[in-house]
């Protein structure tokens, strides 16, 4: 049974999520503040954390940093505004995804399922991934149909393919590929992602696998 820790200071949200997740056969624990969340996570070792960023004692970002000090547990943050600086900061701190309040339960459940699938896939990591008609081998760095990528294109693609369905922030991609001094060079990402889509997507103008989330980052959708 998947263990989920829900962290929110609004009692009605905690109660509603606890009931709905339990009804879907998740094992659920709740915490109303950041300090309790960190203690609960250390004692209980959840498989996934749903974390509100607006907590009364510790900033949600600091809770993420605390968890990332010892755990790679998937973290889905709840935030108040689409594309907010808080959500970007949470992704850069190590969160896996975000849902905007007010949110639909179906959306949150879908993000939870995606995050748990991704965690399981990483444990049994496979080097072969498909994008449309193309088969990509991440070990040999080969693509079917004779598609060739530059080293930079490979680096960007590998970041996304090794994190299926996860929103990867612009800052993370720029830092990993070009270095910390390029964190504002978003035009680099736009150019290279456009090149990847031309090579891998059936309809580059309407991509279905290499997805842009404006102002936030990119997501690989298998």
N, C-alpha and C positions, 0 to 999 in steps of 0.2 A: 504494500500500500504506500503510495507516494505521500510524503510528509511535507506539509506546507505551513510556513509561519507567516501569519498576516499581521502587519504592523500599521496601526492607524489610531489616532486619538479620538475618532468619532465613534461612540459606542454603537450607534445604529448601523454603521458600515461594518464594524467588526462582527456584530451579531448576524447581519444578513450574509456576509461572506462565509462565516463559519458554518451556518446552516446549509447554504447552497453547495459549498465544497464538500461538506460531510455527506450530503445527499448523493453526491457523485463519487463516493467511495474514496475520498482523500482523507488522510489523517491530518487534523487541523490543530494548530496552537495559535494563540493570539497574544499580542502585546500592544499596550496603549502608549508606549513611549520608547525612545531609543535605547535607554539604559536597560530596560527590561528585554528589549529585542535582542541586544547583544548577549545578555546572560542566557536567555532562552535558546539562542542559536548555539552557543557554546555547550550547553547541557544536552540539548535535544538533537542537534545535527540534522536540520531539515533538508529536504531535497530541493526546495525552492522557497524563496522569500518574496512576498508581495509587500512593498514598502512605500508608505506615504512619505513624501518629502517634507511635509509641514508638521513636525513633531514638537511637543512642548518643551522638551529638555535638551535634546541633541539634534542638530541639523541632520536631515536625512542623508546628506552627502557624507557627513562624518560617520554615520552608521555603515554606509557602503565601504568607506575606508577601513573601518574596524573589522568588517567581515572579510574584506579582501586581504587583510593581514595574515589570515590563516586558512581561508576557504575560497573555493571557486564555485560555491553554490550559485545557481542562477538567481538573479535578482530582477524583478519587474517593479518599476517605480510607478507610483500614482502621482500625477502632477496636475496643476490647475489650468495650464494654458498650452495649446499646441505650439510647438517650436520654442518654448520658453527657455531662457538661459539656464534655469534650474535643471530642466530635463537634459540639456546638452552637458552641463556639468556632471550630472549623474551618470550619463553614458561614459564620459571621459574618466570618471572615478572607478568605473568597472561594472556598472549596471548593464543588464543584457537587453532590456527593452523598457518601453514606457506605455502607459495608458492614461489618457486625459480625462480628468473629472469634469462633468459627470460622465460616467462610463456605463456601457451596457454590459451586463453579466456575460453575454455570449462572447463579446470581444475579449474580455479578460480571460475567460476560460480558453479561448483559442490561443491567446498569447501564452498561457500556462502550458497548454499541451505542446505548443511549438518549442518552448524552452526546455521542457522535460525530454522531448524527442531529441533535441539538439545535444543535450547532456549525455543521453544514452548513446547517440551516434559517435560522440567524441571519445567515449570509453572504448567503443569497438570500431575505432576510426578506420575507414576504408579509403584507400588512395584514389579510387575511381569515382568520378562524379559525372552526371549527364546534364547538359544544358541543351534542351531541344534535341536536335539530331546529332549533336556533338558529344563524344565521349572524351573526358579529360582525365588523364592520369597524372596525379600530383607528384608522384615519386619520380617517374621518368620525364615529367614535364613535356608530355606529348598530347596532341589533340587530333582526333580523327579528321578525315577529309583534308589533311594537309594544311590545316590552319596553323599559322605561325604567330607567336607573340614576342614582343620585345621583353627584355628582363624586367622593366618597370611594369609592363602590362601583366606579366606573370605574377609579380609581387602583389599587385592590387587584387588580381583575381583570386590568388591563393588565400588572402586575408578573408575575402567574402566566402569562398567555397568551404573553408574550414570552420565557418560560423553560420551554417545554413539557418535562414529565417531570423537571424539576429540583426538588429539595427546596429551597424558599426558607424560610429561618429566620424565626421569629416576630420576632426582633430586627430583621432587615433590613426586613421589611414595616412594622413599627411606626415605625422610623426614617425610612423613605422617605415614609410617608404622614402621620405625625403629628409627627415630629421626635424628636431624641435624648432628650428629657425624658420620652418615653412608652414607653421600652423595656420596662417591666414591666406595661404596661396590656394584658395579653393578653385581658381581657374585651372590649375593643374589637374585636379580631380575631374572637373567637367570634361576637359579635353581627352583624358585617358579613358574615362568611362564611355565617352562617345565612341572612341576607337574600339573598345572591347565589344560594345553593342553591335557595331558594324560587322565585326568578325564572328560573333557568336549568336546574336539574336536573329530570328527569322524576319522580324519587322523591327529594325532598330528605332524607328520613330515611336513604336508602341511596345516597349520591352515588357516581357512577362517574367524574366528571371533576374535581371540586373536592375533593381528598382531604386529610384531616387526618392528619398523623403526630404522635401525641400527644407533647407535650413538646418537639417539634422544630420543626415548621412546617407548611407546606402545599405541595401539589404539584398541578399541572394535568396530567391524563392525557387526551390527545386521544382 
